[in-house]
Amino acid sequence: MSGPARRTGHRAMSPEGRESPLTEPRRGRPERYTCIITPYLPSTSETFIRAHAQRLPGRVVLIHGWPPSIGEQPLLSRTGRAMRKLFELAAGGESPTTAAYVKAFRRYRPCAVLAEYGTTGVLVLPACRRAGIPLIVHFHGLDASVRTVLQENAETYPAMFKEAAAVISVSRAMHERLIALGAPRDRLHYNPCGVDCREFSGATPATAPPVFLAVGRFVDKKAPHLTLRAFALVHRLLPAAALRMVGDGPLLDGCRHLASELGVDGAVTFLGAQPHSVVREEMRGARCFVQHSVEAPSGDCEGTPVGILEAGASGLPVVSTRHAGIPDVVVERETGFLVAEGDVDAMADRMICLAKDPDLARRLGLAARERIEHSFSIERSIDQLSKIIESCVAGSRCGHE
């Protein structure tokens, strides 16, 4: 998947990513921990990270942000004495960041560390090396595509690849990109994000009105303005068609103005950021899911977009682009339609086809649901991730200072 497609603001998670507080292991019954490291506290929309914290077997400790914290508690004290100690560590070649992670590793004694995003893997590598803990680095999208990120890590990524116990990609395209960046094939694993098929289901595109739904951040790589332009062509031919867009972001205001300029503001509804419960209901009332993903000017690309997985699980056909991990999910003319990046006319043609043919929407939607259940369920994704982690633990001494 890509970098986060946030629909809502941040919400505090419990220290281990579950709804109950973290508790210490029972005396005499040591429990195995997996430590998840994230650059910030995951939002409710970042289902790919939250699912890891909530569903991985065993106990999970989630450490986030800077200063590294568990829940709302920083790992390092801010007292003057503690800060002096940090400067002494830094002068001796160990960064405060490494000291913080090592402190957590000493406390929880994890048998593996899962770093969410490649840049996080670079950050936590020295602490894993010092503690003798296998590091699994999970790439998601921007960390393998944004040009400035790749330039800044031109040396650190290859060094990390040499020491990481495993590296995970979420799309076939990302898999090849990571190989080109130096990731070893024998430790590189393809494991796309998954979706809860019990949570997303129930769409009936054959009986739904010609409503098109888009869900995602209003950012360059989602190209919401191109979705709007395609819809304007649809609306010109089919005035009953409507477009509903869920999400917020820096391009939202510009898209509002564009809808007015195109004369479709009366047929487009901007719903803003919405919780998953609203997204589920929106999908159940739509004819088709649309997303015109492109490579952003910065180089930023999708991983495997969660919105497309959720739409397929709901039973919706998808009209999208041949971009990043999207062709891994959407099978042309079987579960939806794919067009070239930037081809607004082709996107409009496919949308018109589905608007005019409810039975086609039904057939594609049923096939989409079956494909997601078989290949992109959250259970399958978590099971594969768990197996990767277990293989890394088995291959290490799981040692600690």
N, C-alpha and C positions, 0 to 999 in steps of 0.2 A: 503494500500500500504505500500511498504517498505520505508526505508530511501531513499533519492533522487537518481534517476537513471539519473544523469546529463549527457546531451549530449553536452551542450555548456557551456561556461563560464557564470559568473554572469553578469547581465544587470540591470541597475538601474530601479527601479519601482517608480512610483509616490507614494506619502505618503500613499494613501489609496488603492494602488494596481491597480488603474485604469490608463488610459492613460492621464487623465487630472489632474491638481494639486488639492490638497485638498482645499476646501473653507469653510469658517465659515458658520454656519446656519444663515438664514435670521432672522432679528430681529422680534420678535413677532410670529415667526413660528419655535419653537424648533423642531429639528429633532432627531430621535432616532439613536444612534450610537451603532455599535458592534465594539469592539476593538479586533483585532487579534494580538497575540504576537508570534513572531518567533525568533529562536536563531540566525538567520542571514538573510540577504536579499535574498529572494528566487531567484533561477536561473530560466531561461526561461523553463527549462525542468521539474521543480517542479510544474507541472500543478495542482496537488491536492491542493496546498496552494494558488497558483495564482487564481485558479477558485473560491476559497472561498472569496478572496479579491475582485474579479471582479464581482461575480454573486450573492452574498448574498443580499437580499433586504435591503433597507434602506441605511444609510451611514456607511462606514467602515473606520476605522483608522488602519493602519498597523504599528506596532512598532517592530523594529528588532534590534538584536545585542546588544553588550556592548561597549561603553555606550549605553543604549537604545536610539534609534533614530527614528524619523519620516522622511522618505526621507533621506537627508544628514544632518539633523539638530539634534544634541544630545538633549535629553530632559533636561539635566542638564548642567549648565554653567561650564566651566573649570577655572573660575577665582579663585584667592586665597581665596576670601571671601566665595565663594560657596563651595569650597573644605573643608574649615574649618567647614562649616555647616554640610557637609556630615560626617566628622569625629565625630562631636558632636552627630549626629543621630546614627551613628554606636555605639558610646560609650553608648548611651541610649537604645540600643537593637534593633534599626531599621537599616537595611542595606542600603547602597547607592542605591542598585538595587530597593528595596522597595520604597525608597523615589522618585526615578525616575518614577516608574509606578504610584504612588499615584499622582504625579504632572500631569501626562497625564490624569488620571481619573478625576481630578478636572477640567481640561480644557475642556475635551470633554464629560464628564458625560455619559459614556457608560452605557447601560442597561445590557450588558453582555460582558464577556471576553472569547474569544476562544483562548486557548493555543495550538499551534501546537507542538506536541511531549509531552510525559509524563514528561520529564525533565523540559520543559518550564513551565508546570503546577505547579511543585514543586516551581520553582523560583518565579512565580507571585502570588502564593496563599496568602502570607501575605498581599500584597497590596489589593487583592480582599476582604480579610477578613476585613481589616481596612475600606475600602470604602463601604462595604456592597453590593458588586456586584457579581452576580452569575458567577461561573467559570465553563466553559465547557472544558474538556481536551481531545484533539484528538490525539490518539496514531497512529503511522504509520508503525512501523516495528522494527527497531533496538532498539527503546526505550522500547520494550516489549520482547526483545530476547537476546541482547548482555549481556553476563554474568557479565562483569564488571559494566555495567550500573545497572543491577538488584541488584548486591551486594552493590553498592554505594547508592542505593535508597531502601534498604531493610526496612528501617524505614520511610523514607519520602513518599514513594508511599502509604503505608497503611494510613498514616496520611492525605495525600491529598485526597484519596478516600473517607474518612469520611466527608470531607467538600465540595468536588466538587459537583456542582449541577447536572452534567452529565459527563459521560466518554464514549468515542466513540472508537470502534474497527473497523478495515477495513476488517477483515476476520473472518471466523468462528473459525479457529484455534487460532487466537489472542484473540477472545472473551473468549474462555475457559482459555487461559493463564492468562488473566487479572482477571478472577474470582479466579483463583488459587493464584494470587498475592494479593487478598483482595478486588477487586472491587465489589461493591454491585450490585446484579443482577437487582434490581429495578431501578438503575440509569445508567446501562450499556447498550449502544445502538450499534447494528451492522449496520454500514452504509458504504458500500464499496465505493471506489473512482469511479468516472464516467468519461466518455469520450464523446467528442462532435462528435456525429455520422454524423453531416453535414460536419465536417472537415475531418474525416477519413471515406472514402468510395471508391468504384470504383475498387477494386481489381478483377481480372479475372483469378483466378488460373487455370481454365481449359485450357485457351489459353496461359498462361505464360510458359516460358521454365522452366526446373527443377532447379530453383534458390531458395535457402533457405536463409532467412533473419533473422538476429539476431540484436536486438537493445537493448542497455543497457550498463551500466558502466562495465569496465573490473575489477571486484572485486570478492572476494572469493565467495560470495553467488550467483553470476550469473554463476560461473563456466564456463567461456568461453572456457577454455582448454578442458572441457569434450564435449562441442558442437563441437569443432574442431576434437576431436578424433572420435566422431560419424560420422562426415562428411567424414573423411578419409576413413571409412569403406564403406560409400555410394559411394564415388568417385572411389574406387577400382572396384566396380561392374558397376557403371554408370559414365564413364569418362566425359560425357556431363554435369554432375551436377556441380553447382557452389554455393559458400557460400559467402554472403556479410554481413559484420559485421560493425554496426554503433556504435560508442562510443569510449571513451578513459578511462584511469584509470591505476592503478599501474601494472596490469597484461598484458597490451597491448604488451609491448616489448617481454615478455616471450611467448605470443601467436604467435607473428610473427616468432620467432625462432622455435616454435613447428610446425607451418605450414610447415616450410622448412624441418624440420626433418622428418615429416610425408610424404613429397613429394607431398603436395597439395598446395604449395604456389602459383602456377600458376592458381589454381582454386578458391582461397580465396582472396577476396578484403577487405582490412581494410580501411574503409572510415573515421575513426576518428570521432570527435564530429561534429554533423550536426544539423542545425535548423529543426524545425518541417516540413517546406515545403519540405525539401529533404526526410525526413522520410516518409511523405505521398506518395511521388512519388516512393520510394523504395518499399513500401508495394503494390502499384498498379502494380508493375512489377514482383512480386514474386509468386512462387507456394505455399509456406508454410512459416510460422513463427516458429522459433525454439528458445528455451531457456531452459537450463539445470540448473535450480535453485536448490541449496542445502543449508543445514545449514552450515554456515561457521565455521571454528575452534573456532572463538570467540563466537559462539552461534548466530550470526546475521542471521536473517531470513527475507524473504520478508513479505510485507503486502499483498496487491493485486497488482501485477506488472502492471503499466500503459501500458507498451509496449504490453502486452498480450491483454489488453482491446482494444488498438488502432488497433492491428492486427485483432481481431475479428470484430470490427466495420468496418474495411476496407473490410471484406469479405474473410479473409484468415483462413484456418485451422491452428491449433496450435499443435506442438509437444513439450511437456514440461514434468515436473515432478510432482509427488504427493507431493507438498511442499506448506506449509503455505496456502495462499488464492487462489492458482492456481486452485485447484479442485472446488472452488466455481464458477469459471468462465468457465473452460473447461470441457465439459461433454464428458466422454470417448466414443469414436466411434460415437458421434453425432456432436460435433463441433471440434474434434481433438483427439489426443492421449496423454495419460499420462503414464509415466514409473517411476520406482523407482529411487530415488536419486542415482546417480553413475552408473546406468545401461546403459552404453554406447552402448552395443550390441542391447538392446531393442530399444533405441532411433534410432539407425541406421536402424533397421528393419522397424520402422514406417515411417521414412523419405523415404526409398526405396519404400515402399508401395505407398506413395503419388507421388513420382517421376514417378512411372510406371502407375499410374491410375489418369489421369487428371479429369475424371468425378467424382471420389471419392473426389478429392480436391474441385471440384465445389460444391458438395452436402454439405460437411462439412463446407465450407466457407459460403454458404448461411445460414446454420443453426447457424453458429457463429454470423453472422451479426444480425439475428433475435433475438438471445439471448441477445446480447449486447444492442440492441435497447430497448428491453423489461425490462431488469433487471439492466443494468449498464450504462445508459445514464447519462450525466452530469446533465441534468435537474432533473432526479429522485434523484440523490445524493444530489444536492443543496437543493431541496425541502424538503428532509428528514432532512438535517442539519438545515435548517431554522425552521422546526417544533420543533426540539429538543431545539434550542435556545429559541424560543417563549415560549415553555412550562416551561423552566427554568426562564424566565423573569416573566411569569404569576405567578409563585410560589414564587417569591421574592418580596421584597418591592422596589427593584430597587433604593435603597437609596444611598446617597452620603453625605460626610462630608460637 
